[in-house]
Amino acid sequence: MRWEALFADLEGELAAQRWQEIEATAAELTRGDRAQIALGQRLQAAVGTQVRVGLTGGGMMPMMLQSAAPEWLGGYDGAGSLIVTTRAIEMVDADLSRAAPPEEKPRVGASFAAACRSLSRRRELVAVTSVSGCMLAEGRIDLVGADYIEVTASLSVGGRRGSRLRRAIPMAAVQTVRAHRMAMD
């Protein structure tokens, strides 16, 4: 009788130890799955919601998130549509509870250059800011190179229409590209 109780105790301890090992393995697999999720994929769970983006140049930018790609976030705020490069983001406040590990190989989103080409094709008026938060150019994107964009703006001199300035801006320097209606002289 005593041996049966001893064996039952040992079996119970062994079962508990196995269960702990299973729980530890499951937790490690979950961490591994989550480690496969890139920020852009994680933020796709927040598309259609209001987020706050902390920018390198300082300040917080609240926006309605419309798209998330590896190189940029797209959305709008009270001043118009905008693209924010992910390299200029220090943090994002968003509800990411719906984010899940990808079931298949992650879909690669459009590049920042592709987003700028789309604005160029539509001849949108844009305002481009630097990663330090300074205005780099206002006008139309006329050319999208491998690592830069060219923005053409009209300059007014004494209230008259002046010359056109064509400014080349390295993509690495860009924080945001805002598309909205602005007065062009």
Secondary structure by P-SEA (a helix, b strand, c coil): caaaaaaaaaaaaaaaaaaaaaaaaaaaaaaaaaaaccccccccccccbbbbbbcccbbbbbbccccccccccccccccccccccccccccccccccccccccccccccccaaaaaaaaaaacccbbbbccccccccccccccccccbbbbbbbbbccccbbbbbbbbbbccccccccccccccc
